[in-house]
Structure formats: structure tokens, C-alpha cells
Amino acid sequence: MIDTKALLDNFDAVAQQLRIKNIDESLLKTLYELSIRYKQSKQHLESLQAFQNKNSKIFGSLRAKGEDTTALKTELDSNKQEILKAQRELEIAQSLLTDISYKLPNLPDSNTPKGQSEEYNQEIAKILKPRNFHFAPKEHWELAEQNGWIDFEAGVKLAKSRFSVLRGMGAKLNRALINFMLDYNQNAGFEVVVTPVIANAKCLFGTGQLPKFEDDMFKLASTESEGSEACNELYLISTSEITLTNLYNDMIIPESELPIMLTTHTPCFRKEAGSAGRDTRGMFRQHQFDKVELVAITRPQDSDLMQEKMLQTASGILRELELPHRFVQLCGGDLGFSASNTIDIEVWLPAQARYREVSSVSNTRDFQARRAKIRYKDGNKNTLVHTLNGSSLAVGRTLIALMENYQNPDGSISIPKILEKYL
């Protein structure tokens, strides 16, 4: 959630930043009208309160002198009723402003290039040179069929399209990648955690999936909670950023415990509601996929350095696997809802002859912390932390890159040496 004080103090500047993220103009218009209503309601209440304070003193002085206070008392009683009405109006204006602010994305920071679409994204660096194939490289689904690693038809049979079944060496390599990634992240200083793959609505609100992206979530049927608690809405997680970050919701963290650095592996579930017709073949865009995640919670002044550490950690895994990749700075229009600044890592897929996203490392600044109420003890005050998240990595997409980059002319696939001990 963005800082509503900044919104009220300088609406035009905030609105301009929101336009970079392709915010609906009708929403901005409503937001502007509500901000004006809130300001007017607050000013009206403050005027009434000032009148009450000033004349209450006069009333007390006149009464002490034994003078007639009947008219002033009537005026004060009437003004008191107006104060109650004004307080209710301000509460309504505040509630409406808060409700709409929940739907507003985070503001792009100074590191984010301007631009409305991915064509304005900026390549930062390329790491490792793509292999020069002396034969036409096959797509991963062709290699999967030839080697018996992925059964796409079985996924449809068991669930529906965009589910798949890994078998044999495909399943073993998937597990090997997960273990290798977790070990690498742990050696980089991230604590390995195991979290549920189901989260409640409060957690999804805290990290920004709700209310805006409910259509992309797999929602479970409501069940009665134990004891006297009411029904609780539960969802399959779309990313373990949700569970890792919300381990600290509604908490004030001692400064000495920062930074907090976490990693986990979970299956993730997404409806991919806006991806009709995209990557329909193969395993690149699935409803269920494995992901190893990095999450960090830091002091505001440390978050830029932490983002670089997370980026290098994710990149280090690809370096060890000898997979060519590049860093891409996303422009404002291509940022995710909660992100203030994002650098994608794209891995080289030789059959497509292009780089494809395998990780996004994002700094959300205090956006998620404000929604999830995560603070730290900063001297004598409580200050919002900064939260960061990044894939390290999307396991299925890494497996795809491994298959394509390590394929041989006969269609067989070599195994990276770094993974041999995990098989």
C-alpha cells in the first residue's frame, strides 16, 4: 500500500508515477475526488473543533463571572453535534480512500526506467556466452518426448491442460535442481524454511495478491475454523514470497535481527488468467510449478545492496550450471503490482534463439510492509522495513534451459557436473 500522506500532500506527482504503471484513469479520477473529499472533511472538522475549543474557554470564563451563558451554551451544544457529524464524514472519507488505496500498485523508484511496456526494458548485462550449435537444436518438448522425461498427456489426464508429469531422469533432475538451489542459497546466507502451500486471505493481502489478483489464485472451499473463529478464506499460494514475508506480519522486529534472509522450495499454483494463447506447448507456463524463492527483510537504507546480493545469488546458480543468461531492468509499465524496482534474469533457450525469464528480483520498498504491518525498532520509534523477493529459481524453467542447452546431436541430454552428486 502506498503512503496516503504522500498522496494527499502531492497528488499530481503520485498520479504521474501511477500512470507509468498503466493505472486506469477512471481509478485516478475517483482517487482524486476522494482525496479532495477527505481534505475538505478534515478541514471542516478541524474548524469546528477550533470553534469548540475557543468558545469553551469563553464559556468557562463567563460562567465564572456569573454572566448569562445560555446562548453560548446552545451554540456550543449545536456545534458539538456538528463535530459528531463531521467525524463520521471524515471516517467515511478515510475508509473510502483506504479501500481504493488497496487497489493501487506500488510507485516506481528512481532506479526504474520510464516506459509503458516491455519494449522499454533495459538490458544490464549478459553472463556466459551461448553455445554455438552445429545442428538445429530441438525444443524442450521434443527432447522430453524422445527421452521420456515429461509426460504432458498424463498431466491433462490427471488434471487439465498446463499440468504435466515428470518421469525418470526428468523427475530426478527436478529434485536435484531443488536441492542444489537450496544448498547454494543456504551457503549464501539464506535460512532454509519450509512453509505451507496454503495461505489465508490476510497473508495474500499483505504481499499484494489480494484484492487485485484474486482471479489468478486457486481458492479453496471455505471451511469452519476450530473453536469460535469464523470461516477463513484459503488459497493455494502463487509464490512462497507470500508465506515467507508474512512470517513477520503484525510484528516489530528488533533492529539487531535485520537483515532477515530466507529461502524455501514450494510448488506454486497460478490460473494464468491473462496468458491465453501464450506458451501453450511444453512446460514453460504451467498452472503448477516448483520454485525456490528468496525473501529478505531489511532496514530501508540496506535494501538496494540486498537486491544486488539476491540477484547475484540467483545468477550464481545459473553460472554453476553453465547456463547463459542476462539481467534486464524492467521499466515502470512492466513492473509487478507490489514492485518498486525489478531486475529480471532471463536464461538462453537455443531452440527459441532468445532469452526467457527464469527469475525476477524485486524491491518492494515499504509497500508490503505497510500492508502487512512489518516494522522494526529504530531507536525510540517503530519504522517500516523494506521487503524484497526473488526466484532462485523457477525450477521447471531451469530444467527446460538445461535440456535445451545440454542437448546432443542425437537428441540425448548431458547432465551438468554440478548436479551429478544430487542424482
Disulfide bonds with the S-S distance in Angstrom:
none
